[in-house]
Amino acid sequence: MGKKCLIIYASLTGNTEKVAFRFKSTFERNGWECDSFKIRKKAEDILNPPFKLNDYDFLCVGSGIRVHLPYNEILNVLRRFRLGIDPRIALRNRDETIPYIKGPLPERPPPWEDPSIINHHRKIVLGPDSKKAVVFTTYSGYEFGPKEAEPSMQLLALEIEHLSFKCIGQFCCPGRFLHHPTPRTYHGDIQDRPNERDLLKAEMFIEEKLEEITDRISR
Ligand SMILES: Cc1cc2nc3c(=O)[nH]c(=O)nc-3n(C[C@H](O)[C@H](O)[C@H](O)COP(=O)(O)O)c2cc1C
C-alpha cells in the first residue's frame, strides 16, 4: 500500500482546520505524504477541485456543523466526485441549489429518464483491500453533546463510501461557537476548544488508525 493521504475539509471559523492540521502533521510524522485542501464556498473548489482522489491511498474528510449538518461546500465537492457532474443537477431534486455557482445548468431529463443517472447506479461492495478513510467534525453540541455530531459524520461517511473509500473511523471534538461561557450546556465552556487535549486525541486517533491498517497489511 502506498502512503499518500489527502485531507479535505470545510471550516468557517478555523476549528475544524486545527484538527485537519494536526491530522496532517501526524501522517507526516509517520512517514506519509499528506496534502490538505480547505474547500471554500467557491465555484472553482466545487467544480474543479485541485486534486484527484485516485492519487491517494487514504482520505480524511472533515467539517464544522451548522443546523445539525456538515457544511454544504464539503458535501457538494463529494457529490461532484460521486456524480461526475455539477452537483446542482442532483440538488434540483431537493429544491436546492448552490448560490455562488452562477453558470446555467445543462438541460437534463428527470433522473428516472436520464440514461447517465440510470447507468451510474450500481451496488458497491467494500472489502479488505478497499482504500481507507476517516471523517471528522467539530461541533458545539450544546444540547446533547457528541450525539449532535453523529448525523454529520454518518453523512460524510456515506458520501466517501460512495467514492469507494471504506470509512474506518469517526473523530469529533467540541469547537467554539458562542463567545460566552455557556455553563448550562452539555460540554460547558467550550470557548477554548479544540484545545491541546482535543488535538492530542486527534493525533492518537490517527496513530491508532495507522496501526490498524499496518497490522492488517503485515498479517
Ligand atoms: C450559525 C451556526 C450554527 C451552528 N449549528 C450547530 C449545530 O446545529 N450543532 C452543533 O453541534 N454545532 C453547531 N454550531 C457550532 C459549530 O459547528 C462549531 O463551532 C464548529 O467548531 C465550527 O467549525 P469551524 O470553525 O471549522 O467552522 C453552529 C455554529 C454556528 C456559527
The ligand as a Gaussian input file, in Angstrom:
#p B3LYP/6-31G(d) Opt

LIG

0 1
 C      -24.640000      29.506000      12.784000
 C      -24.073000      28.315000      13.499000
 C      -24.834000      27.155000      13.615000
 C      -24.319000      26.039000      14.303000
 N      -25.084000      24.904000      14.411000
 C      -24.607000      23.845000      15.134000
 C      -25.400000      22.674000      15.294000
 O      -26.507000      22.538000      14.764000
 N      -24.904000      21.676000      16.059000
 C      -23.678000      21.762000      16.664000
 O      -23.287000      20.832000      17.380000
 N      -22.880000      22.862000      16.487000
 C      -23.319000      23.886000      15.740000
 N      -22.528000      25.010000      15.567000
 C      -21.187000      25.031000      16.145000
 C      -20.077000      24.749000      15.107000
 O      -20.287000      23.511000      14.485000
 C      -18.724000      24.720000      15.801000
 O      -18.442000      25.993000      16.323000
 C      -17.616000      24.246000      14.869000
 O      -16.459000      24.031000      15.623000
 C      -17.318000      25.247000      13.781000
 O      -16.315000      24.695000      12.956000
 P      -15.363000      25.596000      12.050000
 O      -14.691000      26.591000      12.952000
 O      -14.386000      24.635000      11.480000
 O      -16.209000      26.262000      11.033000
 C      -23.028000      26.107000      14.885000
 C      -22.254000      27.275000      14.729000
 C      -22.765000      28.369000      14.038000
 C      -21.920000      29.617000      13.914000

